[in-house]
Amino acid sequence: MFLHEGLGSVDLWRDFPDRLAAAAGLDALVYSRYGNGRSTPLRERRAVSYMHDEALDTLPAVLALHGVEHPVLVGHSDGASIALIHAGAFPDRPAAVIAIAPHLFVEPQTLASIAAIRPRYESTALRERMSRHHVDVDRTFFGWNDIWLHPPFADWNIEAYAARVACPTLAVQGVDDEYGTMHQIERLQALAPDVRLVRLRDCGHSPHRDQPERLLEACTDFLRAALPRRR
């Protein structure tokens, strides 16, 4: 199950889900969450709890709809946080988690980068490029940007859920990630019992775009080692 970033969609994974599923010998399930991609456009302001709502309510419903009992959750950024919340809330369900650039807590660097992208969206070709991937690009962008910059969001934290993740977990972070630091995955390793870290050089916030071959190799090796222990 692939869970995209805050401004992501099915399209923006590119061919990574197909390639990883083929390499691991598994099926892939990819979807755009509410407010993103070709899914229903956002109708209201996002709440501080929006990732918890996805992890605790929507994701279980999607898994049940497709008859998936023990998924491998592959999440990027917001999607990685959703995967970790779900795995912590339902520790007996996921077979494994791959958390790519996860957020466990809010860092000043993250907020600074999110604030900096807003004028780019409003004054450059970024909006036009994004509009190719989202039904209502303004609601998608501002729904994400506004909630992250909403003052109460500064206290958002999922460390309690991360501490209850029981399945094998791969945590990946780009050395040059402008939206988060190594403290995120290092904290995950300190909290959960079975976490392997991968630090990717020459890589920003999107390893599946910046370093797809290295990410594919790391994920494939992890799944080959992790899944037999769950069978």
N, C-alpha and C positions, 0 to 999 in steps of 0.2 A: 504494500500500500504506500503510494507516494503522496506526500503532503507538502505543498509548495510554500514558498515564502510569502510575505505580506503583500507584495505587489505581483505575485506570480500567478500562474495559470497552467493548464495542461500544456499549452504551446511552449511555455518558457522552460520546461524541462528539456526541450529538444528531444534528442533520441536516447537520452540517458536511461530512462526507464526500460526501454526495449533492450538496450545493450546489457544492462545489469541483470534483467530477468533471464535473458538468454545465457549469460555467463554463469549464473547461479542455478539454472535449470528450474526456475520458478515462473509462475504467472505474474503479470503486473496489473494492478488496478490503479488508475490515475484519474483524479477528478479535480475540477475547479470548485473551490469553496464558494459559499454564498457571498455575493458582492464582487467576485473575481471572474475573469475569463468570460465564457459564454453562459455562466450560471446566472440566476436571478440577480439583477442589480440591487445594490444596497438601498434600503428604504429609510433607514434611520441612522442616527449617529451610533458608532460602535461604542460598546461599554468597555470598561477596564477589564471585565471578565471575558472578553470575546474569545480568547484562546482557550480558557477553561470551558466555555460553553461548547466550543467545537470538540474538545477532547472528551468531555464527559457526556455530552448529549448527541451531537451530530455524528461523530466518528463511530460510536457504537451502533447507531442506526444504519449507517452505510455498510459497516461490516456485516451486520445481521442480514441486511437486504441481499447481500451477495453470498451469504452462507460461509463467511470466513470466520473461523473460530480462533486461530492462532496465527495472526499476521506477522510478517516482518514489516515493521514501520520504518519507512525511509523519509525523513523530514528535513527540510531546509529552512533555516532561520525561524520564522514564526511556526512553520510546519514542524520543525524539530522540537520546538517547545510544546506544541500540541501533542506530538508523539510521546514526549517524556511525561507530560501530565497524564495522558491516557495510561501509559505503562505503570506509572506510580499508583494510579487509582485502581487499576485492574491488573495487579502484578502476575496473576496466573494466566493471562491471556496472550500477550505478545510472545512470539518465539524469539525475536531479537529486535533491537532498535539500532538504526543508523541515524545519528543526529549530526547534521551538517550545519555548522555555524549556529548552534543553538543559543537561545537567550534563557538563562536561568534567573537573571536579575538585570536591572537597568543600570547601564554604565553611562557616565558623562560623554564618552566618545560616541556612543550610540545615538544619544539625543542630539549631539552636535552635528553628526552626519545627516540625521533625519531632518533637522532644521535647515541644513545647507541645501538639501535637494529640492526644497519647496520653490525657491526662486528660479532654479533651473527648470523645474516643471512649468512654471508660469511664463518663462521668457525664452526658452530654447526649443529645439525640435524634440525634446524628450516626450512631451505630451503626444505629439503626432506618432512617435514610435510606439508608445504604450497603447495608443488607441487601436493598433492592429490586433491587440491581444485581449481587449476587454470591451464588453458591450457598452458600459457607461464608464469611460475612463476617469472622468472627474470624480464620480462617487467612489470609485475604487481608490484613487490616489488620496483624496482628502479624507476618506474614511480611515485609511491607515495612518496618514501623516498627522491628522488631528488628534487621534487617540494617543499615539505615542508621545505627542507634545503636550497633552493635557496634564496639568500639574499632579493630579492624584495618581497618574500612571507611574510616576517616579518610584512609588512604593511597590509596584508589581514585582512578584517574586514567586518562583516555583521550586525552590530548594526543598521544601517539605515533600513534594511529589517525587523529585529526583532521588531523594533518599530511600524511597520505597520501590524503586525500579529493581526488579529481581533478575530480569533476563540479560543475556549477553548484550553489551552495548558498544558500538563504535562511535566515537566522537571525533569529528573532523573540523579543523579550523585553519583558515588561510592566515599565513603570517602577516599579510598586508591587508587584512580585513578592516575596512573603515567603520564597520558597524558593530564590532565586538573584539575583545582581546582574548588571549589565551586563558585568562582567569575563568572564563565561562566553562571551557571543557576541563580545566584542572579542578575546578570546584565540583563538577559532575563526577570526576574520578574519585574525589575525596569522599563523596556522599554515597555513591552506589557501589555494590560489591564487585561488579564484573565489567569494567570499562577499559577499553583499549583506546589510546589517543593516537591521532595522526595529525601532524603539523605539516602543512603544505607551504613550501616556499614559492615565491613568485605567484602568489594566489591571493585574491581579494575575497569578497563576500560570497561569491558564487563558484565554488570549486568545480561544479559540473560544467561550467562554461570556461573557467580559467585554466583548469588542470583536469580535463575529463579523463585522460588515460590513467593518470596517477590515482584519481579518485576511484575509477572503475576497478583498478587492480587492488586497491586497499579494501574496497567493499566486497569484492569477490573472495579475496583471501579470508576476510573476516567471516563471511557467511559459510564458507567451506569448513572452517574450524568450529563455528558456533552452533550450527544447526544440528549436527549429529547428537550433541549433548541434550537436545530437547526432544529427540525421537523416542 
